[in-house]
Amino acid sequence: MSVDSSPQDGHPFETAEPAFGAGRKERGRADLRRSAERCLSEPAEGITTRHAFSFAGHYDPKNTSFGALLACNEETLAPGAGYDAHRHADTEIVTWVVGGALAHRDDAGHASVVRPGMVQVQSAGAGMTHTERNLGGATEPVTFLQMWLQPDEFGGAPGFGLRSVPAADGLTLLASGRPSDENALRLRRRDAALWLVRAPAWTPLPELPAAAYRYAHVVAGSVGYRTVPGPQGGGRGASAGDAVRITGDAFADPTAGEDGVELLLWEMHTPVQYG
């Protein structure tokens, strides 16, 4: 992205209270955010961005992060468009392409083309500069989701990972900071993981990992769910581009809609921390 990863205008990122722990009695919450609610910006010619959180020139003190997630941007780059060289530090940058092809190059010597069915993780570490552009010669836009996660280890050399993901239904671990998750791309946050969830039409989603904070972004299709378990839970539905910010035991009985569903699920056990 073409902005600094640090808090904007001197404002610290706010944290939310965890949903579980000693003295916590209230139930969890499934906070549905529609795609149309995102802040729209056009940072350069041919670039359209929809921000889920405060970002760049848009600052909302009540919407700066969720769990350890600092950004979740829906990006569209027209043919020939892209982000020129810009710098990041101490940020985990995860990219999932929805359509088209995204060309990436950084000053650590990494070059890649990310396509649908691939996930890329960049650890900015002490600092790295990169470019992101629609692949040269493309005649269609590239659309992708880019998410920023706060690491729990700072500085160090930049890191990079890219992998293809099997086209299969079920729960697939894409990236993780847990040492035991050897087959996932590495995140520099020990209590966070990113999952891909796919299910065919009208079928229940596989059992999802539990965490104090979960963030579900619908990439394609739709999903229905109950806000909380049991008869008190109201029915809700989320479609492509929508996201659900989940605490505790909320987001019960998720079931794919008529066209099935593909969603990305962040599992996070602690919120952002500064100082």
N, C-alpha and C positions, 0 to 999 in steps of 0.2 A: 504494500500500500504506500501511498505517497505522502505519508505523514509520520511524525515521530511517534514511537510507541509509548512515550511517557504521558502522565496525566496532563490534561490541557489547562492552560491559563492558570497554572499554579494550584488547581483544585485537586486534592487527593481523591483517588477512587474510594467510594464508600463500600462498606462490607455489610452483608446481611447476617442476622443471627442464625445459627444453625437450627435445624428443625428437631434434632434430638439432643439428648444429654440430660444431666442431672437437673431436676427442677422444671424440665420442659413437659407440659401436659397437653398443649394444643395439638390438633391433628395437622397433617401436612396440607400443602396447597398445590393445586395445579393451575398456574397462572397462564392462560392462553393469550398469546400475542399474535394478532393477525398480520399477514404480510403487508397489508395496506397501512398499518400503523408505523411501519419503519420510517425513519427520516430519509428522505431522498436527496441525493446530492449529485452534481456533475462536475467532478474535480478537474477534468480536462476534456478536450474535444473527443467525442466518441466513447466516453466512459460514463456509465450510470452505476451508482452505488446506492444500496438501501441498507441503512445501519440499524442493527437491533439495539445498540447501546450508544451512549454519548461517544462522539467520535469527531475528530478534526474540529471544524467550526461549530458543530452542534453539541451543546452541553446541557444536560438535564441532570441536576444533582440527585434526582430520585431514580436515575436509570444509568448507572455507570458500570455495573458489573453484575454478574450472578455466579455464585460459587467462585471459582478461580477464573472464570471466563471474562475476558476484557472486551472482546469484539466478536461479532458474527455478522459479516457483511455479504450481501448478495451482489455480485459484481457482473456487469456486462460490458465487454470491450468490443467495439465495432471492428470490422476488418481494418487493419493498419493502425489500430489504436493500442495504447498500453501505458503503463507507468514507467517513466524514465528512472534512471538510477536514484535510489533513495535508501536511507540507512535505518536500521533497527538495532536495538540492544535489549538484552534480557527479556526476550519474548519468545514463546513457542508459537510458530506460525503454521497452521494446518490448512491445506488446500484440497478441496474436493471439486472436481470439474463435473458440471451437469451436462454441458453440450459444447462441442467445438474442441479446440486444443489451445492450451496455454503454454507459451514459451517462457522459461525462467533461466536466468543466468546471474551468478553472484561473484563477488570478488574473492571468494575462497576456492574458486575453480570448479564449481558445480554448474552444470548446464543440463536442463531437462525439458521435455515436452510432456505435459500432464494432460491426459485424456479421460473421458468418462470411464469409470471402473478402476481408477488409479487414485492413490492418496499420497500426498507429499507432506513431509514434516521438516521444517527448518527451525533449528535452535539458534537464535541470534547471538547468544553468548555475550562476550564483551563488545561485540559490534560487527555487523556485516552490511554490505551494500549490495543491492540486487535490482534487477529489472524484471518486469512482468508484462508480456505483450501477447496480443493475439498472434498466433503463429503466422509467419511470413507467407504470403500467397493465399491466405484463407479468404474465402468469399462470404463466409457467414460469421456472425458474432460468436465469441466464446463467453459462456456463462459459467460462473463458478461461485462456490461458497468459500470464504476465507475466515478462519477463526483464530483468535489470539488468546493464548492461555498464559497466565503468570507462572513462571517457573518457581521452584523452591531452592534452586541453586543458581547463583548469579556469576557473571563473568565467564572466563574460560573460552576455549576456541569454539567458533561456530560449528554446528552440526547439521547434517542433511540426511534425509532418507526418502526413498520413493519405492512404492510397491504396487503391483497389480492385485486386484481383489477378485476372487472367483465370483461368477454370476450365479449365485445360489441363494435360496431362501434361508432364513434363519438368522442367527446372531453371529457376527464376525467381528473379532477384535482387530481394530485398525492400528491403534497407537496406545502406548501405556508407559507409565513411569515405574511400574512395579518390576523389580528385578526378575521375578519369576515368569513374567510374560515374555519369553524369549523370542517368540515368533512375530511379535508386534513391532512396529516402528517405535523408536525410543522417544519418550517425552521426559523433559527434565523437571518433572513434578511427580513425586513418588506416590501421591494418593489420587491420581487422576488417570482416566482412560477414556478413549473414544471408541464407540461401537457403531457398526453398521447393522441396521435391522431391516430385514425384508420379509414380507409375508404376502401370499396370494390372496385373492378376493375373498372376503367374508370369513377369514380364518383368524383365530387369536394370535397375537404376537407371541414369540417365545418368551419364557420367563426372563425379565429384565433384571440387571444387577441393581441391588439396593445401595443407596448412598444418601448422605445428608442433602446433597444438591445434585439434581439431574436436569439436563437441558436437552430437550428433544426438538430437532428441526426436521420438518417434513420436506424431503427432497422431491418426491413424486407420489402421486396417488393421494390417499387420505386414510385417516385413522379415527375411529370412534373410541370413547373411553368414558369411565365414570370418574368424577372429580375426586372422590375418596371411596374406599371400599364400603360395601354394605348399602342398606336402603337409603342412607342419608346422601349418597353420592348422586349428583345430577349428571345427566348425559351430555356430552360435548363431542364436537367433531373438529378435526384440524385437517386442512388441505395443504397442497404444495405451497411452500413459502411461509406457512405458519410455524410458530414455535410454542412450546409449552415449557415453562419454568417450574420445576417440580421439587417440592420438599417433602421429606418424610414418606408416608405411605400413600400419597396421592397418586393420581394417574392409574386407576385400577381397571382391570379387565380390558386392556387395549385390544382392538380388533380392526383388521384391515377393512377398507371400504371396497366399493364395487370394482375398482381397478387395481386392487392390491395397494401396498404401501412400501416405500423406501424412506427410511429416516435415519438420521445421525443422532446418536445419543451420547452425551457427555456424562460420565460418572465422576463426581467430584466429592471429596469427603471434607474439605475445608474451604473457606472463602479466601479472597485476596487478602494479603497482609502487607502493610507498609510500616517502616520504622523498626 
